[in-house]
Amino acid sequence: MGKRIFSAEFKTRLVLQLLSEEEEVGTLASKHEINPNQLRTWKTQFLANAAKAFDDPKVAKEAAEREREGEKKQAAMLKTIGQLTLERDFLMAEAHARNKGKGVLLR
């Protein structure tokens, strides 16, 4: 038997039943042949994201865009750091090679 996929509507209906205390987790889980831990996970996710139902879509879109921009800037900085590290290591190796045997201590 393959992995079952549940719709968002189905999950919401079950979580609302849990929240209204119509049925206990174990009863509801056995009735729908679902692991009780899965129901608890859905409930936790539902409650964690409940405030998003009242979010302004424009504000959410702007926040997502700011997050993407931040990720792009971070990626660019990491790329620059990597490039500078390679250049420093190359230059340090060159300096060591040139000063070998001259008693010069390089970091």
DRENPA-3360 file (N, C-alpha, C; in nm, 2 decimals, always signed):
BEGIN
1 = MGKRIFSA = +0.09/-0.12/+0.00/+0.00/+0.00/+0.00/+0.09/+0.12/+0.00 ~ +0.06/+0.22/-0.09/+0.14/+0.34/-0.10/+0.11/+0.44/+0.00 ~ +0.18/+0.55/+0.00/+0.16/+0.65/+0.10/+0.04/+0.73/+0.06 ~ -0.05/+0.75/+0.16/-0.17/+0.82/+0.14/-0.15/+0.97/+0.14 ~ -0.22/+1.04/+0.06/-0.21/+1.19/+0.05/-0.34/+1.24/+0.09 ~ -0.34/+1.34/+0.19/-0.46/+1.40/+0.24/-0.47/+1.54/+0.19 ~ -0.59/+1.58/+0.16/-0.61/+1.72/+0.11/-0.60/+1.82/+0.23 ~ -0.58/+1.94/+0.20/-0.57/+2.04/+0.31/-0.71/+2.05/+0.38;
9 = EFKTRLVL = -0.82/+2.04/+0.30/-0.95/+2.05/+0.35/-0.98/+1.94/+0.45 ~ -0.93/+1.82/+0.42/-0.95/+1.70/+0.51/-0.88/+1.72/+0.64 ~ -0.75/+1.77/+0.63/-0.67/+1.79/+0.75/-0.73/+1.90/+0.83 ~ -0.78/+2.01/+0.77/-0.84/+2.12/+0.84/-0.97/+2.07/+0.92 ~ -1.05/+1.99/+0.85/-1.17/+1.94/+0.91/-1.14/+1.85/+1.04 ~ -1.04/+1.77/+1.02/-1.00/+1.68/+1.14/-0.94/+1.77/+1.25 ~ -0.86/+1.86/+1.22/-0.80/+1.95/+1.32/-0.91/+2.03/+1.39 ~ -1.01/+2.08/+1.32/-1.12/+2.16/+1.38/-1.20/+2.07/+1.47;
17 = QLLSEEEE = -1.22/+1.94/+1.43/-1.28/+1.85/+1.52/-1.21/+1.83/+1.65 ~ -1.07/+1.82/+1.64/-0.99/+1.80/+1.76/-1.00/+1.93/+1.85 ~ -1.00/+2.04/+1.78/-1.00/+2.17/+1.86/-1.14/+2.19/+1.93 ~ -1.24/+2.14/+1.86/-1.37/+2.16/+1.92/-1.40/+2.05/+2.03 ~ -1.31/+1.96/+2.04/-1.32/+1.85/+2.14/-1.44/+1.76/+2.12 ~ -1.48/+1.75/+1.99/-1.59/+1.66/+1.96/-1.55/+1.52/+1.98 ~ -1.42/+1.49/+1.94/-1.37/+1.36/+1.96/-1.22/+1.37/+2.01 ~ -1.18/+1.26/+2.07/-1.04/+1.26/+2.12/-0.95/+1.22/+2.01;
25 = VGTLASKH = -0.82/+1.25/+2.02/-0.72/+1.22/+1.92/-0.73/+1.07/+1.88 ~ -0.72/+0.98/+1.98/-0.72/+0.84/+1.95/-0.84/+0.79/+1.87 ~ -0.96/+0.84/+1.91/-1.08/+0.80/+1.85/-1.09/+0.85/+1.71 ~ -1.05/+0.98/+1.69/-1.05/+1.03/+1.55/-0.95/+0.97/+1.46 ~ -0.84/+0.93/+1.52/-0.73/+0.87/+1.44/-0.77/+0.73/+1.39 ~ -0.83/+0.65/+1.49/-0.87/+0.52/+1.45/-0.99/+0.52/+1.35 ~ -1.08/+0.62/+1.37/-1.19/+0.63/+1.28/-1.15/+0.65/+1.13 ~ -1.04/+0.73/+1.12/-0.99/+0.76/+0.98/-0.86/+0.68/+0.94;
33 = EINPNQLR = -0.82/+0.59/+1.03/-0.71/+0.50/+1.01/-0.58/+0.59/+0.99 ~ -0.56/+0.68/+1.08/-0.45/+0.77/+1.08/-0.37/+0.76/+1.21 ~ -0.24/+0.77/+1.21/-0.16/+0.76/+1.33/-0.20/+0.89/+1.41 ~ -0.22/+0.87/+1.54/-0.25/+0.98/+1.63/-0.14/+1.09/+1.63 ~ -0.02/+1.05/+1.61/+0.09/+1.15/+1.61/+0.08/+1.24/+1.48 ~ +0.03/+1.18/+1.38/+0.01/+1.26/+1.25/-0.10/+1.37/+1.28 ~ -0.20/+1.33/+1.35/-0.31/+1.43/+1.38/-0.25/+1.54/+1.47 ~ -0.17/+1.50/+1.57/-0.11/+1.60/+1.65/-0.02/+1.69/+1.57;
41 = TWKTQFLA = +0.05/+1.64/+1.48/+0.14/+1.72/+1.39/+0.06/+1.82/+1.31 ~ -0.05/+1.77/+1.25/-0.14/+1.86/+1.17/-0.19/+1.97/+1.26 ~ -0.23/+1.94/+1.39/-0.29/+2.04/+1.48/-0.18/+2.14/+1.51 ~ -0.06/+2.10/+1.53/+0.05/+2.19/+1.56/+0.08/+2.28/+1.44 ~ +0.08/+2.23/+1.32/+0.10/+2.31/+1.20/-0.01/+2.41/+1.18 ~ -0.14/+2.36/+1.21/-0.25/+2.44/+1.19/-0.25/+2.56/+1.29 ~ -0.22/+2.54/+1.41/-0.21/+2.65/+1.51/-0.09/+2.74/+1.48 ~ +0.02/+2.69/+1.44/+0.13/+2.77/+1.41/+0.11/+2.87/+1.29;
49 = NAAKAFDD = +0.02/+2.83/+1.20/-0.01/+2.90/+1.08/-0.14/+2.97/+1.08 ~ -0.21/+2.97/+1.19/-0.35/+3.02/+1.19/-0.35/+3.17/+1.17 ~ -0.25/+3.24/+1.22/-0.25/+3.39/+1.20/-0.23/+3.43/+1.06 ~ -0.18/+3.35/+0.98/-0.16/+3.38/+0.83/-0.29/+3.39/+0.76 ~ -0.40/+3.34/+0.82/-0.53/+3.35/+0.75/-0.58/+3.50/+0.75 ~ -0.52/+3.58/+0.84/-0.56/+3.72/+0.85/-0.46/+3.81/+0.80 ~ -0.35/+3.76/+0.75/-0.24/+3.84/+0.69/-0.29/+3.91/+0.57 ~ -0.24/+4.03/+0.55/-0.26/+4.10/+0.42/-0.17/+4.04/+0.32;
57 = PKVAKEAA = -0.23/+4.00/+0.20/-0.14/+3.93/+0.10/-0.03/+4.02/+0.05 ~ -0.06/+4.15/+0.04/+0.05/+4.24/+0.00/+0.17/+4.24/+0.09 ~ +0.14/+4.25/+0.22/+0.24/+4.25/+0.32/+0.32/+4.12/+0.32 ~ +0.25/+4.01/+0.31/+0.31/+3.88/+0.30/+0.40/+3.87/+0.18 ~ +0.36/+3.92/+0.07/+0.44/+3.92/-0.06/+0.56/+4.00/-0.04 ~ +0.55/+4.12/+0.02/+0.66/+4.21/+0.04/+0.76/+4.14/+0.13 ~ +0.72/+4.07/+0.24/+0.81/+4.01/+0.33/+0.88/+3.89/+0.26 ~ +0.81/+3.82/+0.18/+0.88/+3.71/+0.11/+0.98/+3.77/+0.01;
65 = EREREGEK = +0.95/+3.88/-0.05/+1.05/+3.94/-0.14/+1.17/+3.99/-0.07 ~ +1.15/+4.05/+0.05/+1.26/+4.09/+0.13/+1.35/+3.98/+0.17 ~ +1.28/+3.86/+0.20/+1.36/+3.74/+0.24/+1.44/+3.69/+0.13 ~ +1.38/+3.69/+0.01/+1.46/+3.64/-0.11/+1.58/+3.74/-0.14 ~ +1.56/+3.87/-0.13/+1.67/+3.96/-0.15/+1.78/+3.94/-0.05 ~ +1.74/+3.91/+0.08/+1.84/+3.89/+0.18/+1.92/+3.76/+0.15 ~ +1.85/+3.66/+0.10/+1.92/+3.53/+0.06/+2.01/+3.56/-0.05 ~ +1.97/+3.64/-0.15/+2.06/+3.67/-0.26/+2.19/+3.74/-0.21;
73 = KQAAMLKT = +2.17/+3.84/-0.12/+2.28/+3.92/-0.07/+2.37/+3.83/+0.01 ~ +2.32/+3.74/+0.08/+2.40/+3.64/+0.16/+2.48/+3.55/+0.07 ~ +2.42/+3.50/-0.04/+2.48/+3.42/-0.13/+2.60/+3.49/-0.20 ~ +2.58/+3.62/-0.23/+2.68/+3.70/-0.30/+2.80/+3.72/-0.20 ~ +2.76/+3.75/-0.07/+2.87/+3.77/+0.03/+2.95/+3.64/+0.05 ~ +2.88/+3.53/+0.05/+2.95/+3.40/+0.07/+3.04/+3.37/-0.05 ~ +3.00/+3.41/-0.17/+3.08/+3.39/-0.29/+3.20/+3.47/-0.28 ~ +3.19/+3.60/-0.24/+3.30/+3.69/-0.23/+3.40/+3.64/-0.12;
81 = IGQLTLER = +3.35/+3.60/-0.01/+3.43/+3.55/+0.10/+3.51/+3.43/+0.05 ~ +3.45/+3.34/-0.03/+3.52/+3.22/-0.08/+3.63/+3.26/-0.18 ~ +3.60/+3.36/-0.26/+3.69/+3.41/-0.36/+3.81/+3.47/-0.29 ~ +3.78/+3.56/-0.19/+3.89/+3.62/-0.12/+3.98/+3.52/-0.04 ~ +3.92/+3.42/+0.01/+3.99/+3.32/+0.09/+4.08/+3.24/-0.01 ~ +4.04/+3.21/-0.13/+4.12/+3.15/-0.23/+4.24/+3.23/-0.26 ~ +4.21/+3.36/-0.29/+4.32/+3.46/-0.32/+4.42/+3.47/-0.21 ~ +4.37/+3.48/-0.09/+4.46/+3.49/+0.03/+4.55/+3.37/+0.04;
89 = DFLMAEAH = +4.49/+3.25/+0.03/+4.57/+3.13/+0.04/+4.67/+3.11/-0.07 ~ +4.63/+3.16/-0.19/+4.73/+3.15/-0.31/+4.84/+3.25/-0.28 ~ +4.81/+3.37/-0.23/+4.92/+3.47/-0.21/+5.01/+3.42/-0.09 ~ +4.95/+3.36/+0.01/+5.03/+3.31/+0.12/+5.12/+3.20/+0.07 ~ +5.07/+3.11/-0.01/+5.16/+3.00/-0.06/+5.27/+3.06/-0.15 ~ +5.24/+3.16/-0.23/+5.34/+3.23/-0.31/+5.45/+3.29/-0.22 ~ +5.40/+3.36/-0.12/+5.50/+3.43/-0.02/+5.58/+3.33/+0.05 ~ +5.53/+3.22/+0.09/+5.60/+3.11/+0.16/+5.71/+3.05/+0.06;
97 = ARNKGKGV = +5.67/+3.03/-0.06/+5.76/+2.98/-0.16/+5.87/+3.07/-0.19 ~ +5.85/+3.20/-0.20/+5.95/+3.30/-0.22/+6.05/+3.32/-0.11 ~ +5.99/+3.31/+0.01/+6.07/+3.33/+0.13/+6.13/+3.21/+0.20 ~ +6.11/+3.10/+0.13/+6.16/+2.97/+0.18/+6.31/+2.98/+0.20 ~ +6.36/+2.94/+0.33/+6.50/+2.94/+0.35/+6.55/+3.08/+0.39 ~ +6.47/+3.18/+0.39/+6.52/+3.32/+0.42/+6.50/+3.35/+0.57 ~ +6.44/+3.26/+0.64/+6.41/+3.29/+0.78/+6.30/+3.38/+0.81 ~ +6.21/+3.41/+0.71/+6.10/+3.50/+0.72/+5.98/+3.42/+0.77;
105 = LLR = +5.92/+3.46/+0.87/+5.80/+3.39/+0.93/+5.67/+3.46/+0.88 ~ +5.60/+3.38/+0.80/+5.47/+3.44/+0.75/+5.36/+3.36/+0.82 ~ +5.26/+3.43/+0.85/+5.14/+3.37/+0.91/+5.08/+3.25/+0.84;
% end
